Amino acid sequence: MTGARRLEGKHRRAVVLTIVVTQLVVALATGLVITVSYKKLDKNFNEGADIEHTAHKKHLIGGDPLNILVMGSDTRVGAGNDLDGQTDIGARSDTTILVHVSADRKTVYGVSLPRDAMVTRPECEDKDGKVVPGAELQMFNVAYSLGGPACTAKQVESLTGLYIDHYVSIDFNGFKDMVDAVHGVTVCIPEDVNDTAHHITLAKGTQDLDGQQALNYVRERYALSANSDIGRMKRQQAFIASMINKVVSAGTLTRPSRVYNFLEAATASIVTDPGLSSLSRLVNLAWQFRKTSLDDISFITVPFEEYPPDPNRLQWSPSAKGLWKVILNDKPLPKKYREDVISADKPPGTPTGSASGAVAASGATASGPASSSSSSGSATPSTSGSDGISEQEADQNGLCA
């Protein structure tokens, strides 16, 4: 490893959002300021219901791995969430990612779970203790609509056999505020978008998106890809990877105000299980990830196939069972699953080395390395089809290759 590579690696030790909490402690490490900031942020947390566990936690030699369910709620209730004038649609988990953290805290991968997959939903209790009856042949995101994030966590445990340690749910407005707090996130859009039906307009090229633009980007499912929700799910993975990259960049971590604003936006808009519902718990968790590098954080999609009775629905394919065994035994992702990978180190279509804080100008022509990931996009040039994205797959999913 060269000196430059070693130095670069020092700036890439982070994981998802929690690592920023540790950086806040460093950035605001002065008596009165840290005390006031800590107390304010600690009061922001919204505590959800406990998870009714159906799986047993597997303890491994050398430490315990973690499984954290991250959900994006499409509720229109609350300030900033009233989109399309739809205030009465309830709340659904438009985005669900199962994040697996290795026992040694050096590897993290997120598995996207399609909202339209048909599954068996177990009985659960909502946040008020009301029993929600189980049912067969239900869309995956119905569990969230009926019982909230804790019911979705129980559903994932039931379907996978994996123990879910924690969950985090965030709404539209919180998402926008988090993006604005870090002064935008870089994405590459392969073509102009003019979706008048959903009031979404985006320009072609590699650019920084502000909060509202970013929300439009991750919501868009008609203009950018022929496969609708599948393409949107891939672009959400790419956006999250780019956002992680931006959050841990020098341009964010060396500016305490940005770190604080990001944390304020996050803590004010997330709902967590009781085990994560305080800043001190997140700090404790974040400290465990101090040796995790960006190139060790990746995203894939659960193997899926068309649901035969309805071409507008999906079902998990048989190979999904093998993925759950890999996670259960805390193993690295085998090559067969890495054909659908996006890396936080080099998100698809974004400039090389964006973790240093460099971003392309808004409206610039799409540029950067050929991304890699066979149906979601990754970050390094792809020639073999594994750990990479082909031009055809990028085109299908609305990503830049």
N, C-alpha and C positions, 0 to 999 in steps of 0.2 A: 504493500500500500504506500503510495507516495505521500509526501508531507501535505500537499494540497488536498489530496483525497481524505487524509486523516483530519485536516482542519475542517473540510466541508462536512464530514460526518458529525463533528461536534455541534453543528448548527441544526442537526436533523434528528435530535432525540426528542421525540414527542409521540403522542398517540391521541387520536380523536380530539375531543374538546377538553378532556380532564387535565391534560398536561399544562394547560394555560393557568390553571389554578396555582400550580407550583410556581410558575413564573410571576404571578401576581405577588406572591409572598416575597419573592426576591426583589421585584421592581418597587414595591411599596414598603420596603423594610425599614420604616422609621416609626418609632413608638406610637404617637398619636394618630398619624395617618393610617397606619395598618390597623389600629384598633377600630377607628371609625369606619373605615372601608369594610373591614371584616364583618362588623355588626350589621351594617347596611345590607351587604350582600347576603348574609346569613338569613335575614328576614324575608328575602325574596322568594325562597323556596316554596313550591307547592307540593305537598306530600300526597301521594296517591295511596291506593290500597295495597296491602300485603299480597304477595304472590301465593296462591294456593298450590304448593308444590305437589306434583305427581311423580317427579323423577327424584332420584337420590344423587347427591353430589359425590363425584368420584374424586377421592384424594390420591394424589400421586406423589411418589418420592421426589423430593426437591421443591415441592410447593404445589399450590392449587391453581389450576387454570380458572379463568373467569369467562362467563357467557353473559353478555349484556345486550338486551333487546332495545334498539333505538327505533322510535316511531315518529313519523310526521303526521300530525293531525290536520285534517282539512276542515275543521270546524269554522263556521262563519260567525260564531258568537264571540264578542269581545272586540276591543278597539283594534282597528287595522285588519280585521279578519273578514269584513263584509265584502266578498268578491262576487261579482256577477249578480248582485242583488239577492243571493240565495242565503237567507238567514235562518231558514227552517229545515235544513237538510240533516241536522244532527252532526255527529263527528265520526269520521272514518279514518282508518290508518292508511292513508294514501301511499305512504312509504314505510316499509318495515325492513330493518337490517339486523341480523343476528351477528353481533360482534364477538369473536372469540379471541381471547388474550391468553397466550401460552403461559405455562406455570413459571417459566423463567423471565417473563415479561419482555422478551426480546422480539416476539412475533405477534402481529395482530392481523386478522383478516375478517372482513365483514361479508356476510352472505345475504344478498337481497332476496326477499320472499315476496313473489308477485301477489298483488292484492286480489287478482281475478282467479287465483287457483281454487279449485273445488276441494274442500277438506271436510273432515268430521270435526265438529266443534263440541268440546266437552262442556258439561254443566259447570258454572262458575258463579261467583258472587261479585256484584258491582261495588262501587265505592261506598254505597249506603247499606251494604249487607244484604241486598235483595238477590235472591237466587235467579240466575238466568239459565233456563233449561238448555241442554245440549241438543244438537241436531246433526243429521248427516247431509252430505252434499250441499254444503254451504260455501259461499265465497269467503275467502280468508279474512277479508277486512270486516265481515259482519260482527265478529267477536268484539272488536273495538267499538263498533256502533252500539252494541247492546250492553256491554259490560265495562268498557274502558280498557286502559293499557294492562291492568292486572289480569283481565280475562284473556287478552291476547297472549300474554306471557304464559298463562296456563295452557292455552291452546298449542303454543309452540312446544312446550314440554311434552304434552300428550302426543304430538305428531312426530317428534324427533327422538324422544327418550333422553334429551339433554336437560341438565339442571340449569335454569336461568337464575343467575345470581342477582341481577338488577335489571331495571328497565328505566328508560328515559323517553318522554314524549314532549314534542315541541310543536307550537302552532305557527300559522303563517306569519303573524306579526313579529314573533320572536325571531323567526328565521330572517326576516328582512332587517331587523335591528342588528343582528349579529353580523350580517354582511356589511352593513353600513359602518359598524363599529371598527372594522378593519380596513375601511376605505375601499371596499370593492374586492371582488374575486375574479380572477382571470379565467376566461373560457374561450374556446374556439367554436364559432358557429359556421357551418359549411355553406349556408345559403341564407338569403334574406327571408324573414318570417313576417307574414302579414295575415294573422289569424283574426279576422274581423269578428267572427262569432264569439271569440273569447277575449277580445280586446288585447291581443298580444302582438306586438310589433318589435322585431329584433333585427339588427343589421348584421350582415355577413362579416366574418373576420375574427381575429384574435383580439380580445378587448377586455377591459375591466367592467363588470356589471355592478351597479349599485343594488341596494336591497330589493326594490320593486322589480327591476329588470331581472335580477337573479330568480325571484319568485316566479316571474313569467316564464323564464327559461326552464326551470325544473317542473313547471306545471304543463308546459306545451306537449301535446301528444298527437297532433294532427298534421301540422305542416312539415315537421322535420323528419318524420319517419313513417314508413308505410305500415309498420307493425305496432303503431299506437302505444299502448302502455309498456310494451317491452322496450321500445326505443327510449321512452321517457325514463324507464328504470335505469337503463345504461347511462343516460346523460346525468341522472341524479348521482350515480356512483362517481362519474367523472367530476361533477361539481363538488361533491363532498371531498374527494381527493385533492382538488385544487384549493378548496377552502382550508383544509388541514395544512397544506403546504404554505398558504398565506399566513395563517395564524401563527405558525412557528418560524416565520421568516424574520430576518433581522429588522425588517421594516415595521414589524409589529411588536416583537418582544423587547426591542430597545426603546419603545415609546410607552411608558406607563399609562398614559391616558387612553391609548388604544386598547391596551390589555384590560384596563378597568372597564371601559365602555363595553368591550366584548363580553366580559364576565357579567356585567350588570344586565345586559340584554339577555344572556343565556339563563342566568338564575331567575330572572323575572318571568320567563316564559316557558320554563320546562316543568313537567310533572314527573316526579321520580318515586320509586318505591321508598319506604321508610329507611332502608339501609343506605340511601344516598342523599337523603333530604337535609343536608347541612353542608356548609362550606368545609368544615373540619373533616367530614367523611370524604369529600371529594379531594381535599388536599392529601389525605392519607393514601387514597387510591392513586392519585397522580404521582406521588413520590415513587411508587413502585415502577412507573414507566420511564424513569429517567434514562434508561439505557436503550430505549426503543428508538430506532432510526426510521426516517421516512420511507426508505426503501424496504423496510420490513412491514409496512402497512399496505394492505391490498384489499381489493373488493372483487367479489365474484357473484354469480347468481346461482341459486339452487337449480340443479338440472330439472327441466320441465318439458312438457309435450302438450299437444293439443288435447283437450277434453273431448272425447268422441261424440257424446250427445249434443255438444254445443261448441261450434268452432270459435265462438267469442269468449270461451273460457279455457282455462289451462288446468293441468294437473301435474304434480311432481312426478318425474320419471323414476323408474326403478333404481337408477344409479344414485339417487338422492340418499338412499339408505347407506351407501358406502361413504358418502360425505359425512353423515352423522357419526359413523364409526370413527372416522378420522378425527373429528372434533372431540368425541368422547374420550379418545385415547391421547388427545393433545399432540397430534402429529402434524408436521408441516403439510401443506397442500400438495398432493401428488400432481404430476404433470397433467393427468387427464382432467383435473379441475382447474388447473392454471391456464387452460386455453381460454378462459373467460375472466381474465384478470385486469384490473386497473390498479396502478401503483400511485401512492401518494407522493412518491419521490418525483415522478415525471408524469403528471396528468396528461391525458391525450390532447394533442393539439396546442399545448401551452409552451411558452419559451423554455428552453433548457435552463436549469438553474434558477427557477423562479423562487426557490426557497431563500435566495439571497435578497429577495425584496424587489427584484427587477420585474417589471410587467410591460406588456406591449401597450401602445397607445390605442385608445378607443377608436374603432373603425378601421384598424390596420388590416392588411390582407392576412388571411390565415397563414400562420407560419409555425416554426418550431419543429421538434423531432417527429418523425413518423411514430404515431402512438402504437401501443401494442395491447391487444386483448381480443380474443376471438369472438366474443359477441358483446362485450361491454367496452373494450378499449383498455389499453394499459399505457405504457409509457415509453417503451423502447422500440426501435424499428423491428418490424415483424417480417421474417422471411419464411419461417418454418411452420407458422400457424399455431405454435405454442408460446405462451407468454407474450402474445402479440395480437394485434388487430389487423385484419386485411382491409384493403380499400373497399371491398364489397361490403364487408361487415360494418365498417365505419359509415358507409353510405346508407345502409339499412337502418342504422340506429341514430342517424343525425349527428355523428361525431366527425371530427377532422382526423384524417389518417396522416 
